[in-house]
Amino acid sequence: MKITMKNEPLTTNGQPPVVGANLPDFEVKKADGTIVKMSELINQPTLISVVPNINTSVCSISTKRFNGEVDKYQNINFYTVSTNTPAEQKDWCAAEDVENMELLSDESHDFGEKMGLFVESAGIDARSIWIVDADNKVLYQELIHEMTNEPNYDAALDFLNNLSK
């Protein structure tokens, strides 16, 4: 997939899943360093916010925005995936007072590679939003083609609101 960062062209390693497809089986690390599989994370509708680097401004803004929404949704998981290490993510959460949004590390690039989101030349995953059902089927996706842009929070949250009805 072709994307840009500050208008410079980048390419991901493949094509991300489309709405209606199932997510590939991936592994990520939790804050304690435990490796978990997709099947252990997705047991109900889930929003996955993918950010390239939690220590950059847009990634920070995005994660804090979704962190502020988590409590409004009782039966929905919220995760942020970045290529940062679990230690970097923990430090960021402590510095930014983020407690609700669970951060997952893709430092091994398993998630990004299997999702077709990995940008090898930059060592990061492409910014995107995913909403999946309990069976891992993609219900909603937003692929942000200019990596310095924020996602459309309202569209994702409206989708969740309609899903919860």
MDTraj code that builds the backbone (N, CA, C; nanometers):
import mdtraj as md
import numpy as np

residues = "MET LYS ILE THR MET LYS ASN GLU PRO LEU THR THR ASN GLY GLN PRO PRO VAL VAL GLY ALA ASN LEU PRO ASP PHE GLU VAL LYS LYS ALA ASP GLY THR ILE VAL LYS MET SER GLU LEU ILE ASN GLN PRO THR LEU ILE SER VAL VAL PRO ASN ILE ASN THR SER VAL CYS SER ILE SER THR LYS ARG PHE ASN GLY GLU VAL ASP LYS TYR GLN ASN ILE ASN PHE TYR THR VAL SER THR ASN THR PRO ALA GLU GLN LYS ASP TRP CYS ALA ALA GLU ASP VAL GLU ASN MET GLU LEU LEU SER ASP GLU SER HIS ASP PHE GLY GLU LYS MET GLY LEU PHE VAL GLU SER ALA GLY ILE ASP ALA ARG SER ILE TRP ILE VAL ASP ALA ASP ASN LYS VAL LEU TYR GLN GLU LEU ILE HIS GLU MET THR ASN GLU PRO ASN TYR ASP ALA ALA LEU ASP PHE LEU ASN ASN LEU SER LYS".split()
xyz = np.array([
    [0.0857, -0.1166, 0.0000],
    [0.0000, 0.0000, 0.0000],
    [0.0907, 0.1233, 0.0000],
    [0.0559, 0.2207, -0.0803],
    [0.1326, 0.3453, -0.0888],
    [0.0795, 0.4443, 0.0150],
    [0.1694, 0.5020, 0.0936],
    [0.1362, 0.6052, 0.1912],
    [0.2446, 0.7121, 0.1837],
    [0.2279, 0.8181, 0.2621],
    [0.3310, 0.9216, 0.2709],
    [0.3537, 0.9596, 0.4168],
    [0.4726, 1.0141, 0.4439],
    [0.5027, 1.0751, 0.5726],
    [0.5698, 1.2080, 0.5421],
    [0.5031, 1.3160, 0.5790],
    [0.5480, 1.4511, 0.5450],
    [0.5649, 1.4621, 0.3938],
    [0.4690, 1.4041, 0.3231],
    [0.4607, 1.4032, 0.1770],
    [0.5701, 1.3218, 0.1081],
    [0.6523, 1.2499, 0.1848],
    [0.7532, 1.1615, 0.1257],
    [0.6906, 1.0238, 0.1064],
    [0.7016, 0.9649, -0.0116],
    [0.6370, 0.8359, -0.0374],
    [0.6986, 0.7208, 0.0433],
    [0.6107, 0.6360, 0.0930],
    [0.6490, 0.5136, 0.1629],
    [0.5586, 0.4020, 0.1112],
    [0.6022, 0.2793, 0.1333],
    [0.5226, 0.1644, 0.0914],
    [0.5169, 0.0645, 0.2054],
    [0.3973, 0.0119, 0.2309],
    [0.3843, -0.0947, 0.3304],
    [0.4187, -0.2277, 0.2639],
    [0.4320, -0.3305, 0.3451],
    [0.4722, -0.4618, 0.2940],
    [0.3605, -0.5373, 0.2228],
    [0.2388, -0.4831, 0.2212],
    [0.1304, -0.5547, 0.1556],
    [0.0019, -0.4748, 0.1561],
    [-0.1079, -0.5451, 0.1333],
    [-0.2400, -0.4825, 0.1357],
    [-0.3112, -0.5224, 0.2643],
    [-0.3595, -0.4250, 0.3417],
    [-0.4304, -0.4558, 0.4656],
    [-0.5631, -0.5269, 0.4384],
    [-0.6149, -0.5982, 0.5380],
    [-0.7448, -0.6638, 0.5225],
    [-0.8539, -0.5611, 0.4907],
    [-0.9531, -0.6051, 0.4170],
    [-1.0650, -0.5178, 0.3807],
    [-1.1827, -0.5452, 0.4739],
    [-1.2793, -0.4543, 0.4746],
    [-1.4012, -0.4750, 0.5525],
    [-1.4664, -0.6045, 0.5048],
    [-1.5031, -0.6882, 0.6003],
    [-1.5625, -0.8175, 0.5714],
    [-1.4638, -0.9326, 0.5829],
    [-1.3341, -0.9026, 0.5727],
    [-1.2306, -1.0057, 0.5867],
    [-1.2004, -1.0277, 0.7353],
    [-1.1341, -1.1369, 0.7660],
    [-1.0896, -1.1613, 0.9027],
    [-0.9479, -1.1095, 0.9207],
    [-0.9176, -1.0643, 1.0427],
    [-0.7803, -1.0251, 1.0732],
    [-0.6920, -1.1487, 1.0685],
    [-0.5673, -1.1333, 1.0263],
    [-0.4751, -1.2462, 1.0341],
    [-0.4398, -1.2729, 1.1809],
    [-0.3982, -1.3938, 1.2105],
    [-0.3584, -1.4280, 1.3467],
    [-0.2208, -1.3660, 1.3724],
    [-0.2141, -1.2751, 1.4671],
    [-0.0899, -1.2037, 1.4956],
    [-0.0522, -1.2182, 1.6425],
    [0.0708, -1.1773, 1.6736],
    [0.1190, -1.1734, 1.8112],
    [0.1736, -1.0345, 1.8402],
    [0.1468, -0.9872, 1.9615],
    [0.1988, -0.8597, 2.0116],
    [0.2395, -0.8808, 2.1573],
    [0.3061, -0.7808, 2.2160],
    [0.3460, -0.7890, 2.3565],
    [0.2628, -0.6941, 2.4411],
    [0.2217, -0.7431, 2.5565],
    [0.1521, -0.6591, 2.6537],
    [0.2566, -0.5801, 2.7329],
    [0.2095, -0.4914, 2.8192],
    [0.2986, -0.4053, 2.8974],
    [0.3979, -0.4848, 2.9827],
    [0.3566, -0.6022, 3.0300],
    [0.4458, -0.6837, 3.1138],
    [0.5425, -0.7694, 3.0317],
    [0.5395, -0.7549, 2.8984],
    [0.6288, -0.8296, 2.8112],
    [0.5739, -0.9643, 2.7659],
    [0.4561, -1.0010, 2.8148],
    [0.3928, -1.1262, 2.7754],
    [0.3498, -1.1185, 2.6290],
    [0.3817, -1.2224, 2.5536],
    [0.3381, -1.2300, 2.4140],
    [0.1967, -1.2871, 2.4117],
    [0.1067, -1.2154, 2.3428],
    [-0.0319, -1.2607, 2.3316],
    [-0.0712, -1.2705, 2.1845],
    [-0.1597, -1.3649, 2.1579],
    [-0.2132, -1.3844, 2.0233],
    [-0.3431, -1.3069, 2.0083],
    [-0.3799, -1.2814, 1.8855],
    [-0.5041, -1.2116, 1.8563],
    [-0.6212, -1.2782, 1.9286],
    [-0.6260, -1.4105, 1.9269],
    [-0.7387, -1.4826, 1.9878],
    [-0.7507, -1.4564, 2.1376],
    [-0.6418, -1.4171, 2.2020],
    [-0.6455, -1.3854, 2.3446],
    [-0.6907, -1.2410, 2.3698],
    [-0.6862, -1.1582, 2.2688],
    [-0.7197, -1.0163, 2.2834],
    [-0.8625, -0.9840, 2.2396],
    [-0.9091, -1.0538, 2.1388],
    [-1.0369, -1.0169, 2.0770],
    [-1.1431, -1.1189, 2.1152],
    [-1.2241, -1.0813, 2.2150],
    [-1.3314, -1.1682, 2.2631],
    [-1.4667, -1.0979, 2.2583],
    [-1.4666, -0.9783, 2.2047],
    [-1.5863, -0.8965, 2.1879],
    [-1.5509, -0.7883, 2.0864],
    [-1.6459, -0.7057, 2.0434],
    [-1.6080, -0.5986, 1.9505],
    [-1.4870, -0.5207, 2.0034],
    [-1.3966, -0.4874, 1.9132],
    [-1.2675, -0.4294, 1.9515],
    [-1.2277, -0.3188, 1.8558],
    [-1.1800, -0.2077, 1.9123],
    [-1.1201, -0.0998, 1.8340],
    [-0.9689, -0.1107, 1.8514],
    [-0.8981, -0.1167, 1.7399],
    [-0.7520, -0.1185, 1.7405],
    [-0.7039, 0.0069, 1.6694],
    [-0.6327, 0.0907, 1.7438],
    [-0.5722, 0.2106, 1.6869],
    [-0.4241, 0.1796, 1.6655],
    [-0.3798, 0.1869, 1.5416],
    [-0.2396, 0.1592, 1.5100],
    [-0.1691, 0.2930, 1.4919],
    [-0.0629, 0.3125, 1.5700],
    [0.0160, 0.4356, 1.5612],
    [0.1618, 0.3976, 1.5341],
    [0.2319, 0.4759, 1.4524],
    [0.3703, 0.4420, 1.4185],
    [0.4668, 0.4480, 1.5377],
    [0.4579, 0.5547, 1.6182],
    [0.5530, 0.5751, 1.7286],
    [0.4836, 0.6556, 1.8365],
    [0.4595, 0.5956, 1.9502],
    [0.3841, 0.6599, 2.0578],
    [0.4492, 0.7897, 2.1062],
    [0.5779, 0.8062, 2.0824],
    [0.6494, 0.9244, 2.1293],
    [0.6476, 1.0417, 2.0313],
    [0.5563, 1.0373, 1.9336],
    [0.5414, 1.1503, 1.8419],
    [0.4072, 1.2182, 1.8678],
    [0.3939, 1.3416, 1.8263],
    [0.2773, 1.4216, 1.8657],
    [0.1445, 1.3651, 1.8177],
    [0.1318, 1.3279, 1.6905],
    [0.0032, 1.2796, 1.6400],
    [-0.0340, 1.1465, 1.7063],
    [0.0635, 1.0599, 1.7245],
    [0.0375, 0.9309, 1.7906],
    [-0.0073, 0.9524, 1.9343],
    [0.0563, 1.0456, 2.0012],
    [0.0207, 1.0789, 2.1395],
    [-0.1211, 1.1357, 2.1468],
    [-0.1515, 1.2290, 2.0588],
    [-0.2855, 1.2904, 2.0554],
    [-0.3917, 1.1836, 2.0306],
    [-0.3669, 1.0977, 1.9344],
    [-0.4622, 0.9938, 1.8965],
    [-0.4884, 0.8979, 2.0131],
    [-0.3834, 0.8539, 2.0771],
    [-0.3978, 0.7581, 2.1872],
    [-0.4682, 0.8232, 2.3053],
    [-0.4340, 0.9469, 2.3356],
    [-0.5024, 1.0167, 2.4465],
    [-0.6501, 1.0389, 2.4144],
    [-0.6817, 1.0673, 2.2888],
    [-0.8214, 1.0885, 2.2501],
    [-0.9040, 0.9618, 2.2722],
    [-0.8542, 0.8472, 2.2243],
    [-0.9281, 0.7223, 2.2452],
    [-0.9281, 0.6823, 2.3927],
    [-0.8206, 0.7112, 2.4646],
    [-0.8167, 0.6834, 2.6091],
    [-0.9322, 0.7535, 2.6811],
    [-0.9652, 0.8741, 2.6367],
    [-1.0739, 0.9499, 2.6971],
    [-1.2120, 0.8956, 2.6646],
    [-1.2208, 0.8060, 2.5685],
    [-1.3499, 0.7505, 2.5252],
    [-1.3785, 0.6112, 2.5809],
    [-1.2766, 0.5405, 2.6267],
    [-1.2896, 0.4000, 2.6657],
    [-1.4056, 0.3754, 2.7618],
    [-1.4171, 0.4565, 2.8660],
    [-1.5184, 0.4335, 2.9697],
    [-1.6616, 0.4460, 2.9194],
    [-1.6811, 0.5054, 2.8037],
    [-1.8163, 0.5226, 2.7484],
    [-1.8674, 0.3953, 2.6804],
    [-1.7814, 0.2962, 2.6650],
    [-1.8158, 0.1744, 2.5913],
    [-1.7900, 0.0527, 2.6798],
    [-1.8971, -0.0034, 2.7333],
    [-1.8849, -0.1131, 2.8295],
    [-1.8371, -0.2443, 2.7683],
    [-1.8836, -0.2772, 2.6515],
    [-1.8545, -0.4084, 2.5944],
    [-1.7680, -0.4001, 2.4696],
    [-1.6707, -0.3099, 2.4723],
    [-1.5800, -0.2939, 2.3586],
    [-1.4372, -0.2834, 2.4111],
    [-1.3469, -0.3617, 2.3536],
    [-1.2052, -0.3512, 2.3880],
    [-1.1440, -0.2359, 2.3095],
    [-1.0514, -0.1659, 2.3713],
    [-0.9753, -0.0601, 2.3049],
    [-0.8266, -0.0919, 2.3196],
    [-0.7557, -0.0985, 2.2070],
    [-0.6115, -0.1213, 2.2084],
    [-0.5429, -0.0202, 2.1174],
    [-0.4224, 0.0194, 2.1574],
    [-0.3333, 0.0932, 2.0690],
    [-0.2132, 0.0035, 2.0425],
    [-0.1771, -0.0125, 1.9160],
    [-0.0607, -0.0913, 1.8768],
    [0.0420, 0.0046, 1.8191],
    [0.1654, -0.0048, 1.8687],
    [0.2768, 0.0718, 1.8111],
    [0.3999, -0.0177, 1.8074],
    [0.5007, 0.0240, 1.7331],
    [0.6244, -0.0541, 1.7247],
    [0.7202, -0.0220, 1.8386],
    [0.6778, 0.0602, 1.9328],
    [0.7603, 0.0895, 2.0501],
    [0.7714, -0.0339, 2.1391],
    [0.8739, -0.0377, 2.2212],
    [0.8896, -0.1472, 2.3165],
    [0.7865, -0.1312, 2.4287],
    [0.7561, -0.2396, 2.5019],
    [0.6662, -0.2260, 2.6167],
    [0.7175, -0.1237, 2.7191],
    [0.8483, -0.1161, 2.7383],
    [0.9046, -0.0197, 2.8337],
    [0.8794, 0.1240, 2.7869],
    [0.8997, 0.1502, 2.6584],
    [0.8722, 0.2843, 2.6052],
    [0.7242, 0.3187, 2.6205],
    [0.6381, 0.2221, 2.5950],
    [0.4947, 0.2454, 2.6083],
    [0.4568, 0.2731, 2.7539],
    [0.5143, 0.1961, 2.8456],
    [0.4848, 0.2187, 2.9888],
    [0.5298, 0.3576, 3.0320],
    [0.6491, 0.3973, 2.9898],
    [0.7004, 0.5308, 3.0240],
    [0.6080, 0.6391, 2.9680],
    [0.5627, 0.6221, 2.8439],
    [0.4733, 0.7195, 2.7832],
    [0.3415, 0.7272, 2.8600],
    [0.2844, 0.6122, 2.8922],
    [0.1571, 0.6100, 2.9665],
    [0.1712, 0.6806, 3.1009],
    [0.2815, 0.6573, 3.1706],
    [0.3040, 0.7222, 3.3002],
    [0.3182, 0.8729, 3.2832],
    [0.3924, 0.9161, 3.1822],
    [0.4144, 1.0592, 3.1591],
    [0.2867, 1.1306, 3.1144],
    [0.2004, 1.0604, 3.0405],
    [0.0797, 1.1223, 2.9838],
    [-0.0472, 1.0899, 3.0624],
    [-0.0329, 1.0162, 3.1727],
    [-0.1466, 0.9795, 3.2586],
    [-0.2547, 0.9032, 3.1811],
    [-0.2116, 0.8094, 3.0990],
    [-0.3035, 0.7261, 3.0225],
    [-0.3167, 0.5922, 3.0952],
    [-0.4378, 0.5620, 3.1395],
    [-0.4599, 0.4395, 3.2155],
    [-0.5625, 0.3463, 3.1521],
    [-0.6530, 0.3992, 3.0689],
    [-0.7634, 0.3181, 3.0170],
    [-0.7304, 0.2436, 2.8891],
    [-0.6574, 0.3066, 2.8018],
    [-0.6232, 0.2481, 2.6723],
    [-0.5094, 0.1493, 2.6928],
    [-0.5270, 0.0250, 2.6505],
    [-0.4196, -0.0730, 2.6645],
    [-0.3279, -0.0637, 2.5435],
    [-0.1986, -0.0410, 2.5700],
    [-0.1005, -0.0348, 2.4629],
    [-0.0383, -0.1722, 2.4415],
    [-0.0204, -0.2067, 2.3159],
    [0.0387, -0.3342, 2.2770],
    [0.1580, -0.3060, 2.1871],
    [0.2670, -0.3764, 2.2125],
    [0.3903, -0.3538, 2.1374],
    [0.4015, -0.4479, 2.0185],
    [0.4317, -0.3898, 1.9036],
    [0.4608, -0.4662, 1.7832],
    [0.6087, -0.4506, 1.7484],
    [0.6937, -0.4527, 1.8506],
    [0.8365, -0.4340, 1.8253],
    [0.8937, -0.5466, 1.7387],
    [0.8289, -0.6630, 1.7354],
    [0.8753, -0.7735, 1.6511],
    [0.8223, -0.7624, 1.5077],
    [0.7285, -0.6695, 1.4858],
    [0.6673, -0.6419, 1.3548],
    [0.5743, -0.7529, 1.3055],
    [0.5396, -0.8483, 1.3923],
    [0.4511, -0.9574, 1.3514],
    [0.3140, -0.9030, 1.3105],
    [0.2568, -0.8153, 1.3916],
    [0.1268, -0.7554, 1.3620],
    [0.1336, -0.6783, 1.2300],
    [0.2281, -0.5859, 1.2194],
    [0.2391, -0.5021, 1.0996],
    [0.2607, -0.5820, 0.9726],
    [0.3482, -0.6821, 0.9802],
    [0.3761, -0.7629, 0.8617],
    [0.2533, -0.8429, 0.8194],
    [0.1864, -0.9051, 0.9152],
    [0.0696, -0.9870, 0.8807],
    [-0.0493, -0.9024, 0.8368],
    [-0.0578, -0.7786, 0.8856],
    [-0.1674, -0.6888, 0.8490],
    [-0.1400, -0.6126, 0.7192],
    [-0.0169, -0.6223, 0.6655],
    [0.0181, -0.5462, 0.5456],
    [0.0393, -0.3990, 0.5755],
    [0.0723, -0.3681, 0.7012],
    [0.0892, -0.2295, 0.7460],
    [0.2345, -0.1923, 0.7745],
    [0.3253, -0.2876, 0.7667],
    [0.4630, -0.2616, 0.8060],
    [0.5377, -0.1848, 0.6978],
    [0.6017, -0.0758, 0.7392],
    [0.6846, 0.0067, 0.6504],
    [0.8301, -0.0257, 0.6849],
    [0.8875, -0.1177, 0.6111],
    [1.0216, -0.1665, 0.6442],
    [1.1259, -0.0550, 0.6451],
    [1.1185, 0.0359, 0.5494],
    [1.2196, 0.1416, 0.5393],
    [1.2209, 0.2331, 0.6617],
    [1.1097, 0.2412, 0.7332],
    [1.1021, 0.3268, 0.8522],
    [1.0920, 0.2458, 0.9822],
    [1.0696, 0.1151, 0.9704],
    [1.0588, 0.0299, 1.0889],
    [0.9334, 0.0543, 1.1712],
    [0.8259, 0.1000, 1.1060],
    [0.7022, 0.1339, 1.1759],
    [0.5819, 0.0721, 1.1049],
    [0.4694, 0.0734, 1.1756],
    [0.3422, 0.0321, 1.1158],
    [0.2664, 0.1566, 1.0720],
    [0.1900, 0.1434, 0.9640],
    [0.1118, 0.2555, 0.9116],
    [-0.0060, 0.2861, 1.0040],
    [-0.0316, 0.4150, 1.0223],
    [-0.1421, 0.4604, 1.1069],
    [-0.2749, 0.4123, 1.0486],
    [-0.3571, 0.3554, 1.1348],
    [-0.4869, 0.3061, 1.0900],
    [-0.5770, 0.2799, 1.2104],
    [-0.7063, 0.2675, 1.1829],
    [-0.8061, 0.2340, 1.2841],
    [-0.8808, 0.1114, 1.2345],
    [-0.9033, 0.0179, 1.3233],
    [-0.9730, -0.1068, 1.2922],
    [-1.0805, -0.1307, 1.3962],
    [-1.1980, -0.1696, 1.3530],
    [-1.3011, -0.2172, 1.4443],
    [-1.3401, -0.3553, 1.3939],
    [-1.3286, -0.4540, 1.4834],
    [-1.3583, -0.5926, 1.4478],
    [-1.4615, -0.6481, 1.5445],
    [-1.5308, -0.7522, 1.4996],
    [-1.6273, -0.8170, 1.5887],
    [-1.5569, -0.9268, 1.6689],
    [-1.6321, -0.9971, 1.7517],
    [-1.5750, -1.1002, 1.8385],
    [-1.5150, -1.2164, 1.7600],
    [-1.5517, -1.2287, 1.6327],
    [-1.4979, -1.3348, 1.5472],
    [-1.3833, -1.2859, 1.4588],
    [-1.3284, -1.1699, 1.4902],
    [-1.2133, -1.1110, 1.4192],
    [-1.2450, -1.0606, 1.2798],
    [-1.3728, -1.0441, 1.2493],
    [-1.4113, -0.9921, 1.1176],
    [-1.4017, -0.8396, 1.1190],
    [-1.3386, -0.7837, 1.0170],
    [-1.3237, -0.6387, 1.0062],
    [-1.4597, -0.5772, 0.9727],
    [-1.5060, -0.4900, 1.0620],
    [-1.6321, -0.4194, 1.0418],
    [-1.6092, -0.2775, 0.9911],
    [-1.4924, -0.2214, 1.0265],
    [-1.4615, -0.0812, 0.9945],
    [-1.3101, -0.0709, 0.9840],
    [-1.2653, 0.0093, 0.8899],
    [-1.1223, 0.0390, 0.8805],
    [-1.1049, 0.1815, 0.8311],
    [-1.0016, 0.2446, 0.8802],
    [-0.9574, 0.3724, 0.8246],
    [-0.8074, 0.3623, 0.8075],
    [-0.7630, 0.3725, 0.6847],
    [-0.6212, 0.3712, 0.6528],
    [-0.5800, 0.5155, 0.6288],
    [-0.4912, 0.5671, 0.7110],
    [-0.4490, 0.7069, 0.6992],
    [-0.3305, 0.7105, 0.6025],
    [-0.3510, 0.7710, 0.4869],
    [-0.2488, 0.7665, 0.3817],
    [-0.1364, 0.8676, 0.4021],
    [-0.1608, 0.9767, 0.4752],
    [-0.0536, 1.0694, 0.5141],
    [-0.0331, 1.0474, 0.6639],
    [0.0796, 0.9878, 0.6978],
    [0.1043, 0.9424, 0.8346],
    [0.1018, 1.0543, 0.9394],
    [0.1196, 1.1788, 0.8984],
    [0.1171, 1.2872, 0.9971],
    [-0.0247, 1.3375, 1.0243],
    [-0.1238, 1.2796, 0.9547],
    [-0.2635, 1.3181, 0.9783],
    [-0.3242, 1.2338, 1.0886],
    [-0.4186, 1.2938, 1.1617],
    [-0.4933, 1.2209, 1.2630],
    [-0.6058, 1.1429, 1.1960],
    [-0.6496, 1.0354, 1.2612],
    [-0.7639, 0.9623, 1.2061],
    [-0.8927, 1.0409, 1.2259],
    [-1.0003, 0.9946, 1.1656],
    [-1.1319, 1.0549, 1.1823],
    [-1.1964, 0.9919, 1.3059],
    [-1.1681, 1.0510, 1.4218],
    [-1.2181, 0.9979, 1.5496],
    [-1.3697, 0.9870, 1.5485],
    [-1.4370, 1.0921, 1.5016],
    [-1.5834, 1.0943, 1.5044],
    [-1.6425, 0.9789, 1.4248],
    [-1.5861, 0.9484, 1.3085],
    [-1.6393, 0.8392, 1.2269],
    [-1.6246, 0.7051, 1.2992],
    [-1.5084, 0.6815, 1.3598],
    [-1.4865, 0.5555, 1.4324],
    [-1.5788, 0.5465, 1.5540],
    [-1.5909, 0.6545, 1.6285],
    [-1.6757, 0.6526, 1.7475],
    [-1.8232, 0.6440, 1.7108],
    [-1.8642, 0.7088, 1.6031],
    [-2.0027, 0.6947, 1.5555],
    [-2.0306, 0.5490, 1.5175],
    [-1.9338, 0.4855, 1.4534],
    [-1.9509, 0.3454, 1.4169],
    [-1.9695, 0.2606, 1.5430],
    [-1.8875, 0.2865, 1.6451],
    [-1.9019, 0.2131, 1.7717],
    [-2.0372, 0.2385, 1.8363],
    [-2.0827, 0.3647, 1.8329],
    [-2.2126, 0.3974, 1.8912],
    [-2.3241, 0.3196, 1.8229],
    [-2.3206, 0.3113, 1.6906],
    [-2.4218, 0.2374, 1.6159],
    [-2.4110, 0.0874, 1.6412],
    [-2.2890, 0.0402, 1.6621],
    [-2.2672, -0.1022, 1.6902],
    [-2.3232, -0.1404, 1.8260],
    [-2.3170, -0.0457, 1.9195],
    [-2.3620, -0.0716, 2.0569],
    [-2.5133, -0.0701, 2.0725],
    [-2.5841, -0.0206, 1.9726],
    [-2.7303, -0.0079, 1.9832],
    [-2.7994, -0.1412, 1.9707],
])
top = md.Topology()
chain = top.add_chain()
for i, resn in enumerate(residues, 1):
    res = top.add_residue(resn, chain, resSeq=i)
    for name in ("N", "CA", "C"):
        top.add_atom(name, md.element.get_by_symbol(name[0]), res)
traj = md.Trajectory(xyz[None], top)
